[in-house]
Amino acid sequence: MSSPVSAFPAYAGPADAQGPLSGLRVVDFTHFIAGPFCSMSLGDMGAEVIKVEAPEGEAFRKYGAPRPELDNQGAAFLWANRNKKGVALDLKCAEGAAVARDLVRTADVVIENFSAGVMARFGLGEELLRREQPDLIYCAISAYGQSGPFADRLGFDPVVQAESGFMSLNGDADQAGMRTQPVIMDIATGMMATNAILAALLSRGISGKGQRVDISLYDTALTMLGWAPMQYLVSGNAPQRAGNASADSAPGGVFYASDLPFFISSPSSTIFRRIAQAVGLDDMADDADLLDTPKRVARRKEVETALQEKFSAHPWAYWEPVLRANNVPAGRVQTLAEALHSDVARASGVISQIPHPTAGHVPNIALPLRFSDTPTVAPVAAPAIGADTEAVLLTLEGYDAARLDALRRAGAFGAAQGDPA
C-alpha cells in the first residue's frame, strides 16, 4: 500500500528563498510541542535554528508511530521540527554545557521549555546569559510561568485544557466537558511565543537591548477561551456547553442533506435571512421576531427543525452551490483524509512532499505564511539526532577537529552517541 503523501506534489516553492528572518541565529533547547513549534516557525521564516538535544534524542521523536525508514522518528516529531540543524550535547556533562554556552554566545535568540530552574543548573539561566549578552532575547515557555507558586509544576496541553475551563465549554450540554484532540494549547502557545520573540527583536532593533520573554500554556489557554471569560466577568454568567451549536446565535451546527452532513454558521440576523431565503422559508426570513437574535435563539428548535426538513430533500451537491450563491457560510463535515485530499487543500498548496535522507521523501504541511517579497525558506525535514553537531561547532571560534575529538572523549556528545557528525 502506497503512502498517502504520494498523491501530493513535490515542494515547488523558490529553492533560494532567504525568508524575512535571514541572518538570525536561534539556539533551541525545547522539546515536545509548544517550544519546537515556535522555533520551527522562526526557521520557516529564515532564521538559522540550532536544535540542541540530549545524545539519546528527545522523547517526542517516538510519538506518532516511529518508522524505521525515518530513522525511527515519528510523524509528530517530523511535524514540529522542520528547518532546524540538529546538535547533540550532554548538558549534564560540564564540557557539554560549556559547548552550549559557546553556541549561545553566537545567538540572537534562545528558546527553552524546561521546568523552572533547570537551565540555571546547566549554567544556561536567563540572568547569567543576558548579563554576558545584553542584546540576547531569551524566551522561556512553561506551563504556569517562570515565577510564583506553580512555576515548578509540569503541565501538558490536555491538563491545561481541563484547568483553564476550556473543556467546560466543549461537548454536549448533558455531558461532561471534552478536550479537543488536536493540541491547540501547545500550538497556540508556540504562536504566542513566536509573536513575542518577533516583538522583542523589533524592540531590540530600536533600543539595542534584549529581554526575557515569558510565555505560559495556562495564560494562553485563557486567551483561547475567546470572549467567554469577558462574558462571565461582565455578566456573572458563564457560557454553557452547546454541542455543535452556538450559545449566542442560531441557527447553527450540523445539518443533514439527503446524503451527508454539513455545517452552517449563522452569527448574524443578516446571514439567517439569507439561509431562510435560500431554502425557500420566506415567512421565516421576513419574521420580525426571528430577525432579532435573542428571540431567534429562544426559538432555535423551531427554526432548525424547519431548516432540516428542507435540507433532507436534496443531496449536498444540490445545496452546496445554492448556499454558496446566497453567501451562506457552510461546508461539509469531512474526515481528516477527506480534508487533506480536498480541492481546497490542493488549491492552497499547503501540503507537499520534501526530500528525506533515509525515507526518500516525507510529507510537509506548510505554515499559513505568505510573504510577497521574502517568501519562507524551502522546507528541510527534521534532523536526525546530532546530524549537524560537527558542522555547526566547526563554525565557532576556537573549534577544530582536534577539539571536537577531545570533547567527544570527555562525553560532551554523550557516551552512546559516538561520532557526533
Number of C-alpha atoms within 10 A of each C-alpha: 3 6 8 11 17 13 11 17 14 17 19 11 13 11 11 10 16 18 20 18 18 18 12 18 21 25 26 28 21 23 23 19 23 30 31 27 25 27 34 26 25 27 28 27 25 24 25 22 26 25 28 26 21 21 22 16 19 15 11 18 22 16 15 14 12 18 13 11 12 19 16 14 22 18 19 17 23 21 19 25 28 24 26 28 26 25 29 27 29 22 25 14 15 15 19 23 20 17 20 24 16 15 20 21 18 17 22 19 26 27 23 23 23 18 19 22 14 13 18 13 12 17 17 21 17 21 14 11 20 19 10 11 17 13 20 26 27 26 24 26 27 26 28 24 21 18 10 8 9 12 16 17 13 13 15 18 24 20 14 23 24 15 14 19 16 22 20 20 20 19 18 15 13 9 11 12 18 17 19 14 8 10 15 17 27 27 21 19 29 26 19 19 27 21 14 18 24 15 13 22 22 13 14 16 12 9 10 12 16 21 19 18 17 17 25 24 27 24 16 23 23 19 16 18 16 11 12 19 17 13 13 12 11 10 8 10 12 15 16 16 21 16 17 15 19 18 13 15 20 28 28 20 18 20 21 21 22 16 12 14 17 18 17 20 21 22 16 15 18 12 19 25 21 20 26 19 17 19 18 13 17 14 11 18 19 13 12 11 12 22 18 12 18 14 14 22 18 13 15 17 13 12 20 17 13 14 19 15 13 17 19 15 14 13 15 20 12 13 19 16 11 15 19 13 11 15 13 20 14 19 16 18 15 14 9 9 9 12 14 17 16 12 11 11 13 15 9 9 16 17 21 21 21 20 16 17 13 12 12 11 17 20 23 22 16 17 13 7 11 9 10 6 9 15 19 28 22 20 21 17 23 22 22 19 26 24 16 19 22 19 14 16 20 14 12 14 10 9 14 13 11 9 13 20 13 12 16 20 14 15 21 28 29 23 14 9 20 12 15 21 15
